[in-house]
Amino acid sequence: MVKLVLVLGDQLSDGVAALKAADKSEDVVVMAEVGDETGYVPHHPKKIALVLSAMRHFAAHLESEGWTVAYTKLDDPEATKSIVGELMRRGQEHDTSEVIATSPGEWRLVEALENAPLKVTVLPDDRFVASLDEFNDWAEGRKELRMEYFYREMRRKTGLLMDGDKPEGGKWNYDHDNRKPASDDMLRAKPMQFTPGEVTEEVLDLVETRFGKNFGALRPFHFAVTRGQALRALDHFAKELLPEFGPYQDAMLVGDKYLNHSLLSAYLNIGLLDPVEICTRVEEEWKAGRVPLNSAEGYIRQVIGWREYVRGLYFREGPDYAARNGLKHDRALPPLYWGAETKMACLEHAVAQTRDEAYAHHIQRLMVTGNFALLAGVDPNEVHEWYLSVYFDAFEWVEAPNTVGMSQYADGGIIASKPYVSSGNYIDRMSDYCGTCTYSVKKKTGEGACPFNLLYWHFLVRHRQRFKGNPRMAQMYRTWDRMEKAKRDTVLEEAEAFLKKLDAGEPV
């Protein structure tokens, strides 16, 4: 009997489980652009265009390899709204109710396939270093699920940067070498960009028509949309940007959106690249002496450490994970996240870059937009939906743990041992944003004081009962207690006044 082979928009790999289990001679690949997927959050137009163009190119690739592909475009008159709707429609066309699928990366779709009125065989997604069973075995019985220890297991399993049973260089982690501020460099290479072809231009026109009012600039569009292009982008990164990736991976500059970052995350997350092949390429550059160990290790840790770890946690914690709110924050997401006026230079630059590029690197996400939302007490579900909407690499399995857990501490400390909050000093140290800001990062109180300075203490005070026993935060509470009472009162009063202005919709 003919089977339908479901390939989702983030499963664009020849080796994806459903394709490996199918029979090319008789089964039918089902790929579909549907309203439920393009609209469940207001995705950035660039993100929608990336996924749809990559899907169309991958479908053409499969057909060239001899597969029969039933492909539905978003504007096809007969298109249904959902993945399950398309499976049912194609099942009627081909007189079958049997489906082979690779497990989706979001609980929303996992549950949709489980409830589909079809015979769906869901296979584990084996495009990761660790299976979900392996992660659960590692996690079982541990009081704390810290990424560092899981990462070491991934190093041992893959053999990457290993000297027998020991890590190359004698250390597992070179993070202490990777926190340097950067300076402008006119000669610094940029991530590889691609000129849209005919298929992509057709998608861009469709996205412009359907999603032109979504937050974000659609054009210029320069992402890779095929595996060949993604491989070229990987090679360019490894040769041109990786050598100084390590030292400057946390830095932020007004005039340089990318610094030494790869922008490969979206290609990895939709299936155009494989995690081990990326890390092997990085390791090759280190072995050849062209890349220092701290840069190679820092990048590999993000791919086989952090990325694998958050996937395991997302599925281990269950469907309610993205909705958690451990600190009971309930402030609405401020309009500045959607481009409204703000006097804070760091937020202005991070949001403007997000609008223009559908991209911001991990420190802009964690320590600027995320830090502000946490300090201000924004509802983490609204923060989660914003990140899921606006970034080109955001799929819930990877985005929710980073936002709900790492950024907003809404999972109660499963991922982070303490909240990732800071005053303006951290942003000043790691960026040149503060030099152009209306506020003064050096001012702790009074007219023009940096809001991060005020909100930092406000956050610690209102959550003191929860965090006073946290050894990593004890020093900050001692610092607060040593302040004169009048100063403490002023800090809290000014923080409250700032939050009232924020709630009133006034530019802050």
N, C-alpha and C positions, 0 to 999 in steps of 0.2 A: 504494500500500500504506500502511496505517496505520503510523505511527511512534510510538514511545513517547518522550515528552519529559521527561527527568529534571530535577526541580528539587529541590535539596538545601536543608537547613534554614538555610544561610547564603547562599542565592541568591534571596532573596525580593524580587526586583526585576522590574518589568514588562519592563525592557529587557535582562534577562539573555540571553546569547547563544543558548541553546537555544530560548527562547521566540521570539526574533526570527527564528530559522531554521525554525520550525515552521509548519504549516498549521492554523489554528484550526478550520477546517471539518471536518477529518478526523483529526488527530493527537490523542493522549491524553496529558495531563500526568500523570506519576507522581510522587506525593509520599508519603513513608513515614516514620513514626516506628518505628524499629527498635532492637532491643536492642544491636546492635553499636555504634551511635552514642551511645546513652545510657549505655553501660557500659564503653567501652574505657579510660576512667579514671573514678574516682569523682566525677563532676561535682557541683558544688554544686546543691542542689535548685532554687534560684532560676534558675540558668543553664538547667537542663533545662526548667523551666516557661516561661521566656522564649522559648526556641526553639520548643517545641511549641505554645504559644499563638500565637506569630507565624506559624507554619506553618499552623495551622488557619484563622487569619484571612486569610492570603494565599490559601489554597485557595478560600475562599469568595469572595474578591475575583475570582480568575480565573474562577470559575464565573459570576459576575455579568457578566463581560466576554465570555462566550460560549464559554469553553474547557470541554472535557470533562476532568474531573479524577478520576483514580483515586487515592483517598486512603486510606492505611492508618494507623489509630490503633494506638498501642502495645499496647492491650489487646484488639484485634480477634482473635478465635479463630483466624482463618486466617493471621494475620501471620507472616511468616518473620523470621529474626533479622538479616538483612543487606539492604543496598541492592541488591546483585546478586540476592539471593533474591527480592526484591519485583519487580525488573525481569523476571525469568524467569517469575514467577507471572502478572504482568500481560501478558506476551508471549503466554502460553498462552491467556489469556482473550480476547485481541484478535487472535490468530492472526498474530503478527508477531515477528520477531527483530531488528528495526531500532530503534536507540535514538539519540536526539540528546541529548547531554549538554554542559554547560558544565564546563570543567576544574575539578576540586575544589581546595580550598585545603590539602590535606594529602596527602603522598606515599602514605599508607596507602590512601586512596580512589582516588588516581590509579592505583595498581597494581591495585586491585580491579577497576576498570573495564577496564584493559588486559587482564586475565586472564579477563574474563567470557565465557561461551560464547554471546555475542550479537554482532551487528554494531553496535558502538558507535562513533558519530562524536563525537569529543570536540572541542569548539570552545574557543578561547582565551577566558578570562574578561576581557572588555574593559571592566569596570566600574572600571578603574584608569586613572590618568593615563598611566602608562608600561606598555607591553606588556613581557613578559619578553624579547622580542627586543631591544627598545630598551634595556632595562637591561643585557643582555649586551653590546650594542654599546658602551655607555658604559664598562662594566667592563673590556672587553678591553684587555690590554696595560698596565693600571695596576698599579703596585706596591702602592698602598694604595687601598682602596675606601672613602673617607671620605664620610660622608653629606652634609657641607656642600657639596661640589662637585656631587653629584647633585641636591641640593635646588635649587641655582641653575639647573640645567637645567630642572627642573620649573616654576620660576617663569617662566623664559623661554617655555616651551612653553604655559603657561596664560595668561600675561600678568597673573597675580595680583600686585598690589602692585608693578607695573612702571611706570616712566616712560620709555617708549621702550625702549632697550636697557639702561637702568640701573634699579637698585632704588629704589623710593620712599624718600625720606629720605637717599639716598646710601649706605646700608649694607644688606647682605643679612641681617644677623643682629643682633638687639637683646638677645641673651641676657644680657649683662652688666647690663641693667636689670631682669632678671626673677628675681632671687635674694634677695628680701627676706623676712624673717620676718614673720608676720602676728600680729595681736592679735585677741582675741575681739571680735566685732561682732554684737550681738543683732539688728541691722537688716539683716545680710547676707542676700540672697536665697538660696533653696535651688533645686536642680534641680527641674524640674517632675515631679510625681508623678501617677499615674493610678489610679483606683479600678477593680479588676478587674470585668469584665463576666461574663456567663453562660458564655461559652466559656472564659475564663481560669479561672473558679472550677472548672469541670469538670476542667481540666488540673491545677489545684492539688490537687484531691482525688486524682487519679490519681498525681501525683508524690509526694504525702504517703504514699500506700499503697505505692508501688513503691520509693521512694528516701528514705523517712523516716529511715533510719539513716545516710545520707550526711552528711558534715561540712557544716554550714551550716543557717541558719534559713530555712525556706521562706516563712513569713509574718512580718510584713506584706509583701505583694508589690505594688509600685507602678511597675513598668516599663511603658514604651510597648510595645504589641504590634501596632500597625498603622502604616502609613506616615503617616496623618493625625496620629496621636498623636506620632510621631517628629518631624514637621514643627513641631508646636506646641512640643515640647521644644527644638528648635533655635531657634525664634523667641524663646522665653523666655530661653534662654542668651544669645543675641546682645544682647538688650535689657537684661537684668538682671545678668548675671554676667561677660560678656566685658570690660567696661571695666577691671576690676581683675584680670583673669585673668593678665596678664603678670607684674606685680610679685610676685604671691603664688602662682605655679604650683608652686613648690618647697616651700612652707611646710606645716607640719603642726601641728594643734592637737588637744588631747584632746577639747575640746567641740565641734568642728566637723569632721565627717567629709568634707565636700565642698569647703569654702571656695569658690573661684570656678571649680571644674572643671565640665565640661558633662555628663558621663555619657552622651555621645552615641556613644562608641566601639562599644558593643555594637550599637546600631541601625545604625551604619555597617557593621560587620563582618557582620551578617546580611542586609544589603541593603535595609533600610528607608530609608536615606539614601544619597546619592551624595557622594563626596568633593568634587567641584567645586562642587556646589550649597551644601555647607556652607561652603566657603572663599569663595565668592561672597557669601554672606550676611554673613560676617565682614567682608569687604572693604567691603560696602555701609555697614556701621556706621562703619567708619573714614572712608570718603568723606564721610559725613554729619556728621563731626565729633563723633560720640558715643563713639568708642573711640580711645584713643591707639595710635600706630603700633606700639609695642612689644608691646601685647596682641594686636593683629591679626596681626602677623608671627609672634609666638610660637605662636599657635594654628595658623595656616596651615602653619608649618614642621612641626608634628607630623603634620598630615594629608597634605600632598602631598610632604613631605620624608621624615620618618622612616618613616611607614607604607608608602610606596611603596618606599623603600630596603630595608627588612627583607624585604618580599615578594620583591623581586628577588634578594636574597641567599639566601633560603631555597630557592628553586627552582634557583638557579645552583649552590649547593653540593651538592645531591643528597640522596637519601633517608637517608643516614647522618648528616646534620647534627645532628639532635636527640640522637644518641647519643655525640657527641664528648666527650672528657674530657682536654683538653690539659694540665691541671695534675695529672692522675692523682689526683684527690680521691676518697676512698672511704668517708668517714664516713656512716653512716645518717642520714637526715633526722630530726632530734630530734622527739620527741612534742609539744613545745611548738607546732610548726606545725599540729598538729591540736587545739590547745586545751588541752594539758596545762599545768600550773602553771609559771609563770616569774616570776622577780623583776625581770626587765628590763622596765621600763614601756613602752619604745618597741615592743618585740616584742609585749608583751601587748596594747597598743592596736591595733597593725596587724593582728594575728591575730584579735582580737575583732571588729574592723570587717569584716574579710574574712568571718568566720563569719556575721555578721549581715546584711551587705549584698551579698556576692559581689563586692565592689568595694574597691579601695584605689588611690590615685593613684600616678603613676609614681615619685615619690620614696619613698613608703612601700614600694613594691615593690623599687626599686633600692637604696636606701641604708639600709633597715632590714632587711627579711626577706632580701633578696638579699645585702646586705653581710655580714650575720651568717653566712649559709650559706657564702659564699666564704671569709671569715676562718677559719671553723671547719673548712674542708676537706670540706664535705658533697658527696657524689656528685652531680654536676650533673644526671644523668638523673633522680634522685629529686626534685631541686629543680624541674626541668622538668615532671615529671608533677604535682607539687603545684600549680604555677602554672596548668597546663592544666586542672586539676580545679576550682580554687576561684574563678576569676574569670569574671564573666559575659560578658566580651568576649574570652575566650581561645580562639582557634583556632590550630592549630599553625603555620600560615604566618607569623603575626604574633607568637605567643607564644614559639616556640623561638628565633628570633634574639635577641629581647629577653632571654631567660633564659640560654640556652647561650652566646650571644655577648656581649651587653652586660653582663649581670649577673654571670655566672660565669666569664667569660674562658676558657670551655672550648673555643672554636673556635680558640685559638692566636693571637688578636689580629686576626682578619679585620675585626671590627666596631670594637672598642675599641683605641685605641693604648696603653692601659695598663689594669690592673685597676681597677674602680670599688670601691676599698676606702677606708675612712676610720676614724679613731678616733671616740670618742664626741663630739668637739668639733663635728663637722659636724651631728650630730643635735641637739645642744644649741643650736647657732646657728639652725637652721631649724625648731625646734619648742619646745613647752613640755612635752615628755614627761619630760625629766630632772628637773624640779622635783618630781615625784611618785614618783621611782624609789627603790628600796631601795639601789641602788648610787649612788656619787658620781661624776659625770662629771669632776670636778676631780681625783679621786685617780687616780694613774697606777699605783700599786702598793699592796699592803697590804690590810687588811680593808676591804671595801666598795668597792674600786676597780672602776671601770666595766669590764666584760668586753671591750667594744670596744677600750678602750685597750690591754689586754693582748694580745688576739688580733691587733690591727693589726700590732704589731711581730713577733709570732710568725709571721704570714703572710709578712712581708717577709724574715725571716731564713731560713725554710725554703725560700723560692723565690728566694733571692739570686742563685744561679747564672744563673737565667733572666732576671731583671730588672735586674741591676746595670748593664747597659749601656743601659738605657732612659733617655733624657735627661729624661723627665718624672718619673722616680723617683729620679734621682741625688741630689737634695737630701735626700730622706728617708733614704737610706743614709748620707749624710754626717752627718746628725743622729744617727743610731743609733751611728755609729762614734765620735762625740764624747762619748757617754755614758760614765760610769764603768763599768768592767767589773762591779763589784758590782751596780750598778743593772740592767745588761743581764741578768745572771744571774738576778736576782730577777724581772724581767719574764717571762723565758722559763719559769722554774720555776712561777710563778703561773699563766701561761697553760696550761701542761701540766696543772696540778692542776685548773684549770677544765674542760678538755676531758675529763679522766678522770671528773669528776662528770657531765658531759654524757653520756658514753658509758655510765655506770652507770645512767642514767635518773633521777638525782636532780634535783630542781627547781633551776634555776640562774637 
